[in-house]
Amino acid sequence: MGELRIHSVLVTGANRGIGLGLVRYFLGMPNPPKWVFAACRDPKGQRAQELQNLASKHPNLVIIPLEVTDPASIKAAAARVGEHLGGSGLNLLINNAGIVKPNSLDNETLEDMTQVYTTNTVGPLLLGQAFLPLLKKAAQGSPSSALSCSKAAIINMSSSGGSIEDPYLLDQAHVVSYRCSKAALNMLTKCQSLGYRQHGVLCVALHPGWVQTDMGASAGHTPPVTVDASVGGMLKVLSSLSEKDTGTFLDWEGKVVPW
C-alpha cells in the first residue's frame, strides 16, 4: 500500500460527522497537505464551531462557504480555492455532503425526492465540473503517469444502501429517496471515471460503512462503525487506489460493493 501524499484536498459537508473526521485526519497526517479546504453551508454558524476551532490552530485549513445545490455557490467556491492554490492544482475532491429523508415507499414525495437527489447526486456532478480545471492542473503537474489519489481524484461518498443487487438494511430503513440518489451517484461516478480518465483523474464511489453520525442514527438504530474507524479505513483505501480501481464502488475496508 502506498502513502497518501497530497498537496491539497477539498472535503464537502465538512462541519460534522464523516466530513469533519476526514478534515481531522488530513490535518493530523505525518505529512499533512499544504491546503485542506473544508466546505460547508454556514462557516460562521454554530454548527461549524469545531471547524472554526481547528482553523484557529491549523493555518493550512481554509473553511469555504458552499451550498452544493447552488451552481453560483459552487462556482464561487472553485474560484476561492483556485486563488489559494495559486498556480497549483487540486489533488483530491471528496464529495461528502449529503442528506437523508426517512420516508417509506408509501409516503415518499416529489419534494423530498427532488431535494435529496439534487444534494446527493446533482451536487457531486456540478462540483466535478467546477473543479475539473484544478484537478487537471494537479494531474498535469504530477510526476507520475498512473492514476492515484496523490495525483488527482474525485471520491464520491456513496452508500451500500444504493446497491441494486444487495440493498443494505432495506427492512430497517426504506429511505427510498436516499437509496435512489446513491444508486444514481454510483452511475455518475462511472461516467466521471470514463470521461475524466483522459485528464488523469481517478474517480471512485466509496461506502463509508454505517457510521455513528447524526445521519447514520436517523433510522432509529445505533450504527456499528465509529467515525474514526470509518475515516481511518477509508484513508487506507484512498492511499492504495490505482488505475484498476477507477469507476469502481468500494467500502471503507477496500471490499468491492455490489452495484
C-alpha positions as CSV (number, residue, x, y, z in Angstrom):
1,M,0.0,0.0,0.0
2,G,1.3,3.4,-0.9
3,E,1.4,6.5,1.2
4,L,-1.1,9.3,0.5
5,R,0.9,12.3,-0.3
6,I,-1.2,15.2,-1.4
7,H,-0.7,18.9,-1.7
8,S,-4.4,19.8,-1.5
9,V,-7.8,18.3,-0.7
10,L,-11.3,19.7,-0.5
11,V,-14.0,18.0,1.6
12,T,-17.7,19.0,1.3
13,G,-20.1,18.7,4.2
14,A,-17.0,19.2,6.5
15,N,-18.6,20.7,9.6
16,R,-19.7,17.4,11.2
17,G,-19.7,13.6,11.0
18,I,-17.6,11.9,8.4
19,G,-16.6,15.2,6.7
20,L,-15.2,16.6,10.0
21,G,-13.5,13.3,10.7
22,L,-11.8,13.5,7.3
23,V,-10.6,17.0,7.9
24,R,-9.1,16.0,11.3
25,Y,-7.4,13.0,9.7
26,F,-5.7,15.1,7.0
27,L,-4.6,17.7,9.5
28,G,-3.1,15.0,11.7
29,M,-1.1,13.2,9.0
30,P,2.7,13.0,9.4
31,N,3.0,14.9,6.1
32,P,-0.3,16.9,6.0
33,P,-1.5,18.6,2.9
34,K,-0.4,22.2,2.3
35,W,-4.0,23.1,1.9
36,V,-7.1,21.4,3.5
37,F,-10.3,23.1,2.2
38,A,-13.3,22.3,4.4
39,A,-16.5,23.3,2.7
40,C,-19.9,23.7,4.5
41,R,-23.0,25.8,4.1
42,D,-22.5,28.2,7.1
43,P,-18.9,28.5,8.0
44,K,-19.6,31.1,10.7
45,G,-22.6,29.3,12.2
46,Q,-22.8,27.3,15.4
47,R,-22.7,24.0,13.6
48,A,-19.3,24.9,12.2
49,Q,-17.8,25.7,15.6
50,E,-15.5,22.7,15.7
51,L,-14.2,23.6,12.2
52,Q,-13.6,27.2,13.4
53,N,-11.6,25.9,16.4
54,L,-9.5,23.7,14.1
55,A,-8.9,26.6,11.7
56,S,-7.6,28.7,14.5
57,K,-4.9,26.1,15.2
58,H,-4.1,25.0,11.7
59,P,-3.1,27.7,9.2
60,N,-3.3,25.1,6.3
61,L,-7.1,24.7,7.0
62,V,-9.3,27.0,5.0
63,I,-13.1,27.0,5.5
64,I,-15.0,27.5,2.3
65,P,-18.7,28.6,2.1
66,L,-20.5,26.1,-0.1
67,E,-24.1,25.2,-0.9
68,V,-23.9,22.1,-3.1
69,T,-27.3,22.6,-4.6
70,D,-26.4,26.2,-5.8
71,P,-24.4,26.5,-9.0
72,A,-23.3,30.0,-8.2
73,S,-22.1,28.9,-4.7
74,I,-20.1,26.1,-6.3
75,K,-18.6,28.4,-8.9
76,A,-17.6,30.9,-6.2
77,A,-16.0,28.1,-4.1
78,A,-14.0,26.8,-7.0
79,A,-12.7,30.4,-7.6
80,R,-11.8,30.8,-4.0
81,V,-9.9,27.5,-3.8
82,G,-8.1,28.4,-7.1
83,E,-6.9,31.7,-5.5
84,H,-5.4,29.9,-2.5
85,L,-3.7,27.3,-4.7
86,G,-2.1,29.9,-6.9
87,G,-0.6,28.1,-9.9
88,S,-1.0,24.6,-8.4
89,G,-4.0,22.3,-8.8
90,L,-6.3,20.3,-6.5
91,N,-5.3,16.7,-5.8
92,L,-8.4,15.4,-4.1
93,L,-12.1,16.4,-4.2
94,I,-14.2,14.4,-1.7
95,N,-17.9,14.8,-2.3
96,N,-19.1,14.0,1.2
97,A,-22.1,16.4,1.6
98,G,-25.4,14.5,1.7
99,I,-28.8,14.4,3.2
100,V,-31.4,11.7,4.0
101,K,-35.2,11.9,4.4
102,P,-36.5,8.9,6.4
103,N,-39.5,8.3,4.2
104,S,-41.0,4.9,3.3
105,L,-42.1,3.9,-0.2
106,D,-45.7,4.8,0.6
107,N,-45.1,8.3,1.8
108,E,-42.2,9.4,-0.4
109,T,-42.8,12.8,-2.0
110,L,-41.8,14.7,-5.1
111,E,-40.3,17.5,-2.9
112,D,-38.2,15.1,-0.8
113,M,-37.1,13.0,-3.8
114,T,-36.0,16.2,-5.7
115,Q,-34.2,17.8,-2.7
116,V,-32.3,14.6,-1.9
117,Y,-31.4,13.8,-5.5
118,T,-30.2,17.4,-6.1
119,T,-28.0,17.3,-3.0
120,N,-26.6,13.8,-3.2
121,T,-26.3,13.4,-7.0
122,V,-26.5,16.6,-8.9
123,G,-24.2,18.4,-6.4
124,P,-21.3,16.0,-7.0
125,L,-21.9,16.3,-10.8
126,L,-21.7,20.1,-10.6
127,L,-18.7,20.1,-8.2
128,G,-16.8,17.7,-10.6
129,Q,-17.4,20.1,-13.5
130,A,-16.4,23.2,-11.5
131,F,-13.2,21.7,-10.0
132,L,-12.1,19.8,-13.1
133,P,-9.7,22.5,-14.3
134,L,-8.0,22.4,-10.9
135,L,-7.9,18.6,-10.9
136,K,-6.5,18.6,-14.4
137,K,-3.8,21.1,-13.3
138,A,-2.8,18.8,-10.4
139,A,-2.7,15.8,-12.8
140,Q,-0.5,17.7,-15.3
141,G,1.9,18.7,-12.5
142,S,2.3,15.2,-11.2
143,P,5.5,13.3,-11.9
144,S,3.5,10.0,-12.2
145,S,1.6,8.9,-15.3
146,A,-0.6,6.4,-13.4
147,L,-3.9,7.4,-11.8
148,S,-3.9,7.8,-8.0
149,C,-5.3,9.9,-5.2
150,S,-1.9,11.5,-4.8
151,K,-2.2,12.7,-8.4
152,A,-5.8,13.8,-8.9
153,A,-9.0,12.1,-7.8
154,I,-12.8,12.6,-7.2
155,I,-14.1,10.5,-4.3
156,N,-17.9,10.3,-4.2
157,M,-19.3,9.3,-0.8
158,S,-21.9,6.7,-1.7
159,S,-23.7,4.0,0.3
160,S,-24.3,0.3,0.1
161,G,-27.9,1.4,0.6
162,G,-27.7,2.4,-3.1
163,S,-26.7,-1.1,-4.2
164,I,-29.4,-2.5,-6.5
165,E,-28.1,-6.1,-6.2
166,D,-27.9,-6.0,-2.4
167,P,-29.9,-3.1,-0.8
168,Y,-28.3,-2.9,2.6
169,L,-30.8,-2.8,5.6
170,L,-33.8,-2.3,3.4
171,D,-36.0,-4.0,6.0
172,Q,-34.9,-1.5,8.7
173,A,-34.8,1.7,6.6
174,H,-36.6,2.3,3.4
175,V,-35.2,5.8,2.8
176,V,-36.2,5.5,-0.8
177,S,-35.0,8.9,-2.0
178,Y,-31.6,8.4,-0.4
179,R,-31.2,4.9,-1.9
180,C,-32.2,6.2,-5.4
181,S,-29.8,9.1,-5.1
182,K,-26.9,6.9,-4.1
183,A,-27.6,4.4,-6.9
184,A,-27.6,7.4,-9.3
185,L,-24.3,8.7,-7.7
186,N,-22.7,5.3,-8.5
187,M,-23.6,5.7,-12.1
188,L,-22.3,9.3,-12.1
189,T,-19.0,8.0,-10.7
190,K,-18.8,5.5,-13.5
191,C,-19.5,8.3,-16.1
192,Q,-16.9,10.6,-14.5
193,S,-14.3,7.8,-14.4
194,L,-14.7,7.3,-18.2
195,G,-14.9,11.0,-19.0
196,Y,-12.1,12.3,-16.8
197,R,-9.6,9.4,-17.2
198,Q,-8.1,11.2,-20.2
199,H,-7.3,14.1,-17.9
200,G,-5.5,11.9,-15.4
201,V,-8.3,12.0,-12.8
202,L,-9.3,8.9,-10.8
203,C,-12.9,8.6,-9.8
204,V,-14.3,6.1,-7.2
205,A,-17.5,5.7,-5.2
206,L,-16.9,4.9,-1.6
207,H,-19.2,3.4,1.1
208,P,-18.1,4.6,4.5
209,G,-19.9,2.0,6.4
210,W,-23.0,2.5,8.6
211,V,-21.4,5.2,10.8
212,Q,-22.2,6.7,14.1
213,T,-23.3,10.2,12.9
214,D,-26.5,12.2,13.1
215,M,-27.4,10.9,9.6
216,G,-26.4,7.3,10.4
217,A,-28.6,7.3,13.5
218,S,-31.6,8.9,11.8
219,A,-33.2,5.5,11.2
220,G,-33.5,4.9,14.9
221,H,-30.7,2.4,15.3
222,T,-27.2,2.7,16.6
223,P,-24.7,2.2,13.8
224,P,-21.9,-0.3,14.3
225,V,-19.0,1.8,12.9
226,T,-17.3,4.8,14.6
227,V,-16.3,7.9,12.6
228,D,-12.6,7.3,13.5
229,A,-12.8,3.7,12.3
230,S,-14.6,4.6,9.1
231,V,-12.3,7.6,8.3
232,G,-9.1,5.6,9.1
233,G,-10.2,2.8,6.9
234,M,-11.2,5.0,4.0
235,L,-7.9,6.8,4.0
236,K,-6.1,3.5,3.8
237,V,-8.2,2.6,0.8
238,L,-7.5,6.0,-0.8
239,S,-3.8,5.5,-0.4
240,S,-4.0,2.2,-2.2
241,L,-6.2,3.2,-5.2
242,S,-4.7,2.9,-8.6
243,E,-5.6,2.7,-12.3
244,K,-7.6,-0.5,-12.0
245,D,-9.9,1.0,-9.4
246,T,-11.2,4.0,-11.3
247,G,-15.0,3.7,-11.8
248,T,-15.5,1.1,-9.0
249,F,-17.6,1.0,-5.9
250,L,-15.7,0.1,-2.7
251,D,-16.3,0.2,1.0
252,W,-14.3,1.6,3.8
253,E,-12.3,-1.7,4.2
254,G,-11.5,-1.8,0.5
255,K,-14.0,-4.5,-0.4
256,V,-16.0,-4.3,-3.7
257,V,-19.6,-3.4,-3.1
258,P,-22.2,-4.9,-5.5
259,W,-23.7,-2.4,-7.8
